[in-house]
Amino acid sequence: MSSNPVPSELRKAVADLRPFYVRAAWFSLCASLLVLAPSGYMLEVYERVVNSRSHATLFWLTVLVLGAFVLMEVLEWARSEVMRGAAEVLDERLHMRVFRAMFEANVRRVPGGHVQTLQDFRKVCEFLYSPALLAIMEAPVALVMMVLLFLISPALGWSAVAFGLLQVGITWLNERRTKPPLMEANRCAIAAQRYADDTLRNAEVIEAMGMLKNTHRRWVAKQREFLGLQALASDAAGGFQALSKLVQNVLSSLLLGLSCWLLLHDELRGGGGMLVVSSILGGRMLAPLVQVVGQWQSVVNVRDAWTRLEALLSAVPAESAAMELPAPRGVVQVEQLVAGAPGSSSSILRGISFVLQPGDVLAVVGPSASGKTTLARLLVGLWPAAMGKVRLDGADVQAWSKRELGPHVGYLPQGVALFEGSLAENMARFGPVDMPQVEAVARAVGLHEWIMSLPQGYETQVGPGAMRLSGGQRQRVGLARALYGDPVYVVLDEPNSSLDEQGDAALAAALAQASARGAVVVVITHRTSVLGVANKMLVLRDGQQQAFGARDEVLAALNQAARQAAAQAAPAQAPMALGQAVA
């Protein structure tokens, strides 16, 4: 027994807009039927006005047809507004979900973690009131027109059916010819945009080393590939659109000639007035398909965007409702941690285990590529572990809602990025700005005096398009942001890489202050300046834990190991030195 597949999150959200579709469909039906008003006006003028020569009849018939035109336009406007409202409801329902999924995908390094996701969602929303979808809504009216043609004459009806099938065939061919190049063009456009964004982010390196010409050449190659594929699809779509309009015009003329032939043989119901009516009905029957063919590029684009969105929402499920946990105290347990980069089968860390208590300051040291940054990401729950757990007060950090846990966590990555806004907003994490707390963390990291020397002080705008800070200033602002709100769990990845001696001293004082209030602090560093405030030490090498324990004990063990290694190397060097002396 086969079970029906569960609809995707996006498909369910769109299906829930059914009341909007129903209202819009009724408006479409009424507006499309009013298209027959000119035909009725023409028949009445021929049959009533011309024969009766009544000016009053002509006046009221004209008023009626003008009223029908106004009503038709109002209904079409109302239909468009209803579907625009549906797009707004869809945006309100899913925009935060899509944004979070994009953000989470970027953190986890899965496809979809880039701004193209927001553009895809915008395309889906805008398609709800696009001409293509509104034309599809008029498809039932095409059936009404076909029935009317059959009532006038079966020959006219079957002729219309034949041309309708021909129009469907043109639509199918248009799909076959334009879909592959359009989808490939979309992918090339995304790749070109990403390359341009990467180029701008590294503008200083490119300018300093004269790489602009080469990077521009690569971007132009990507852009030309995109434009070539788009031109190929547009040429094909333009040809099929012209063919579709040709079929529509031929059908109108054919129905007019066929109606005349039927009239001559007394086989046309309704008399001579049906000559023009049948031609109008045939044209209106094919109009929705002609419009869909003309808008087919937007149909392919939104379908491609839909596919990417569904894949993203499936890869990054929504957070399930979980029991609210109490504020953490800061007990950290790392249990046999094995992990690698998301999407990679190789392990970077293997078998890491340690426990930290409130007030502990752990210094994590080791050579480059030993897994220190990976450990930092795992400690705050950014990357999932292949095996083992990182627990905070017994709860899995990875599963803990970041909205609940975030205010209690301070995190400083290697690459410190500031966002568009004021210094105060950046340090306050863009929440309500508590100026006493902002000033307190700024003083703790040694920034207050410098900020007060600026013309706008804490309201100085930073980030893209605003004031540029030095590496050390940016790092101190990031450190202040990590310490804002007195978090109980602080993870700092190379916090002193861009700091001078004064900055090192301010960092050590800030860590000591955090430890004194009971926070657990993890500092990943290559420099020894923070070892003075650390009471615990973890040594990593090749992704494995070489030593963990009290700082002095670990340092003593490392010094002893170094002396033993030197002693073992000395006997091997002595014969070589003797040989050199004899020589």
Protein Blocks (a to p, Z undefined) as FASTA:
>chain_A
ZZdddddfklmmmmmmmmmmmmmmmmmmmmmmmmmmmmmmmmmmmmmmmmnopaklmmmm
mmmmmmmmmmmmmmmmmmmmmmmmmmmmmmmmmmmmmmmmmmmmmmnopghiafklmmmm
mmmmmmmmgfklmmmmmmmmmmmmmmmmmmmomklmmmmmmmmmmmmmmmmmmmmmmmmm
mmmmmmmmmmmmmmmmmmmmmmmmmmmnopmmmmmmmmmmmmmmmmmmmmmmmmmmmmmm
mmmmmmmmmmmmmmmmmmmmmmmnopaghijmlmmmmmmmmmmmmmmmmmmmmmmmmmmm
mmmmmmmmmmmmmmmccddddddddddehiacdehiacddehiabdfbghiacdddehia
cddeddehiommmmmmmmnomaccfbdcddeehiafklpcfklmmmmpccddfbdcdded
dfklmmnoopacdfklmmmmmmmnopmmmmmmpmnlmmlcgdehiacddfklmmmmmmmm
mmgopiabdcdehkllmccfklmmmmmmmmmmmmmnopacddddfbfklmmmpcbdcdde
ehiafbgcdfklmmmmmmmmmmmmmmmmmmmmmmmmmmmmmZZ
